[in-house]
Amino acid sequence: MRDDGLEIERKYLLRAAPSDEELAALGARPRRIEQVYLRPADGWIRRLRRVEAHGQSRYVLTRKRDVEGIVRQELEAELSPEEYGRLVADADPARRVIRKVRHVIPYGRWTLELDVFSDPPDLVLLEVELAGPDEVPDLPPGVAALVVREVSTDPAYANYHLALRGAPA
């Protein structure tokens, strides 16, 4: 996310995740993520995340709303485990918990975020945050070969939609 609170990102559907060896060669750093969506409020999508990395957990409340195309406004706040526990009680009952491993990969001037989902299962998405909406990132050849298509503006691949109970993955 940029300093101005805007998130500009392209998202790609991959047919599979790169091998563990390729991820290691790319310098990928894994993080386990659990996302819980709260009931929307005032036009904002509200999400809680528990992020586990290096034996430690981090808790974050995120509010998002669409601006235009691949641009969204995003506001984040760190939470204590107790605040997270209180807020998770307000989870949207129409949405399931999203579970994934995010592999953070530095590549050139970009940071690639490769998400391998366990719920919904068998889904692999790649997100790349950009400086502007017209920017198209370079991808490592092994990752680019796995891209099925760009899904940046396809609402079916937004995590908020994927969390709908009964939504196809």
C-alpha positions as CSV (number, residue, x, y, z in Angstrom):
1,M,0.0,0.0,0.0
2,R,1.2,3.5,-0.8
3,D,1.6,6.3,1.7
4,D,-1.6,8.0,0.4
5,G,-3.7,5.0,1.4
6,L,-4.3,3.9,-2.2
7,E,-3.7,0.3,-3.2
8,I,-3.0,-0.2,-6.9
9,E,-2.5,-3.8,-7.8
10,R,-2.7,-6.3,-10.6
11,K,-3.9,-9.8,-9.8
12,Y,-3.2,-13.0,-11.8
13,L,-4.7,-16.5,-11.7
14,L,-2.0,-19.2,-11.8
15,R,-2.7,-22.8,-12.8
16,A,-0.4,-24.0,-9.9
17,A,2.1,-22.7,-7.5
18,P,5.8,-22.8,-8.4
19,S,7.7,-25.7,-6.8
20,D,9.3,-25.2,-3.3
21,E,12.7,-25.2,-5.0
22,E,11.7,-22.4,-7.4
23,L,10.2,-20.4,-4.5
24,A,13.4,-20.8,-2.5
25,A,15.5,-19.8,-5.5
26,L,13.3,-16.6,-5.8
27,G,13.9,-15.8,-2.2
28,A,10.2,-16.2,-1.2
29,R,9.3,-15.6,2.4
30,P,6.2,-17.5,3.5
31,R,3.5,-16.1,5.8
32,R,0.4,-18.0,6.9
33,I,-2.7,-15.8,6.7
34,E,-6.1,-16.2,8.1
35,Q,-8.7,-13.7,6.9
36,V,-12.1,-13.1,8.5
37,Y,-14.5,-10.6,6.9
38,L,-16.7,-8.5,9.1
39,R,-20.1,-7.1,8.2
40,P,-19.6,-4.1,5.8
41,A,-19.9,-0.7,7.3
42,D,-20.4,2.7,5.6
43,G,-19.4,1.4,2.2
44,W,-16.2,-0.1,3.4
45,I,-15.3,-3.8,3.2
46,R,-13.8,-4.7,6.6
47,R,-11.3,-7.5,7.1
48,L,-9.4,-9.0,10.0
49,R,-6.1,-10.8,9.4
50,R,-3.9,-12.9,11.5
51,V,-0.5,-13.2,9.9
52,E,2.0,-15.8,11.2
53,A,5.6,-15.6,10.2
54,H,8.8,-16.6,12.0
55,G,6.8,-18.0,15.0
56,Q,5.1,-14.7,15.7
57,S,1.5,-13.5,15.0
58,R,0.4,-10.1,13.8
59,Y,-3.2,-8.9,13.8
60,V,-4.5,-6.3,11.4
61,L,-7.9,-4.6,10.7
62,T,-8.2,-3.4,7.1
63,R,-10.9,-1.3,5.6
64,K,-11.1,-1.2,1.8
65,R,-13.3,0.4,-0.9
66,D,-13.1,0.6,-4.7
67,V,-12.0,3.8,-6.2
68,E,-11.7,3.0,-10.0
69,G,-10.4,0.0,-12.0
70,I,-7.5,-1.5,-10.1
71,V,-7.3,1.3,-7.6
72,R,-8.7,0.9,-4.1
73,Q,-8.5,2.9,-0.9
74,E,-7.1,0.9,2.0
75,L,-6.7,1.8,5.6
76,E,-5.0,-0.5,8.1
77,A,-4.6,-0.6,11.9
78,E,-2.6,-3.0,14.0
79,L,-4.5,-4.8,16.7
80,S,-3.7,-6.5,19.9
81,P,-4.7,-10.2,20.2
82,E,-7.5,-9.1,22.5
83,E,-8.8,-6.5,20.1
84,Y,-8.7,-9.1,17.3
85,G,-10.7,-11.6,19.5
86,R,-13.3,-9.0,20.2
87,L,-13.7,-8.0,16.6
88,V,-13.7,-11.5,15.2
89,A,-17.0,-12.0,17.1
90,D,-18.6,-9.7,14.6
91,A,-17.6,-11.9,11.6
92,D,-20.0,-11.8,8.7
93,P,-21.9,-15.1,8.9
94,A,-22.4,-15.2,5.1
95,R,-18.6,-15.5,4.6
96,R,-16.1,-18.2,5.5
97,V,-12.6,-17.8,6.8
98,I,-10.0,-17.5,4.0
99,R,-6.8,-19.5,4.7
100,K,-3.7,-19.1,2.6
101,V,0.1,-19.1,2.6
102,R,1.5,-15.9,1.1
103,H,4.9,-16.2,-0.4
104,V,6.5,-12.7,-0.6
105,I,9.0,-12.4,-3.4
106,P,11.2,-9.4,-4.1
107,Y,11.6,-9.1,-7.9
108,G,13.2,-6.1,-9.5
109,R,11.3,-3.0,-8.3
110,W,8.2,-5.0,-7.4
111,T,7.1,-7.2,-4.5
112,L,5.2,-10.2,-5.7
113,E,2.7,-11.8,-3.3
114,L,1.9,-15.3,-4.3
115,D,-1.1,-16.7,-2.4
116,V,-1.6,-20.5,-2.2
117,F,-5.1,-21.0,-0.7
118,S,-6.0,-23.9,1.5
119,D,-9.6,-22.5,1.8
120,P,-10.8,-22.2,-0.9
121,P,-8.6,-25.1,-1.9
122,D,-6.5,-25.4,-5.1
123,L,-6.5,-21.7,-5.8
124,V,-3.3,-19.8,-6.6
125,L,-3.3,-16.0,-7.1
126,L,-0.4,-13.6,-7.6
127,E,-0.8,-9.9,-6.6
128,V,1.7,-7.2,-7.5
129,E,1.3,-3.7,-6.0
130,L,2.1,-0.9,-8.5
131,A,3.0,2.8,-8.6
132,G,0.2,3.6,-11.1
133,P,-2.8,1.9,-12.8
134,D,-1.0,1.8,-16.2
135,E,2.0,-0.1,-14.9
136,V,2.4,-3.8,-15.8
137,P,5.0,-5.7,-13.8
138,D,7.7,-8.0,-15.1
139,L,7.3,-11.5,-13.6
140,P,10.0,-14.2,-13.1
141,P,9.9,-16.6,-16.2
142,G,8.9,-19.6,-14.1
143,V,6.0,-17.7,-12.5
144,A,5.0,-16.1,-15.8
145,A,4.7,-19.5,-17.4
146,L,2.1,-20.5,-14.8
147,V,-0.2,-17.5,-15.4
148,V,-3.6,-18.4,-16.8
149,R,-4.9,-14.8,-17.1
150,E,-5.0,-11.5,-15.4
151,V,-8.0,-11.2,-13.0
152,S,-7.4,-7.7,-11.6
153,T,-10.9,-6.5,-12.3
154,D,-12.8,-9.8,-12.1
155,P,-14.8,-9.6,-8.9
156,A,-15.0,-13.4,-8.7
157,Y,-11.3,-13.4,-7.6
158,A,-11.6,-10.8,-4.9
159,N,-10.9,-12.4,-1.5
160,Y,-14.2,-10.8,-0.3
161,H,-16.1,-12.7,-3.0
162,L,-14.1,-15.9,-2.4
163,A,-15.1,-15.8,1.2
164,L,-18.8,-16.1,0.3
165,R,-20.1,-19.4,1.6
166,G,-20.9,-21.6,-1.5
167,A,-18.9,-19.4,-3.9
168,P,-17.0,-21.4,-6.5
169,A,-13.2,-21.2,-6.1
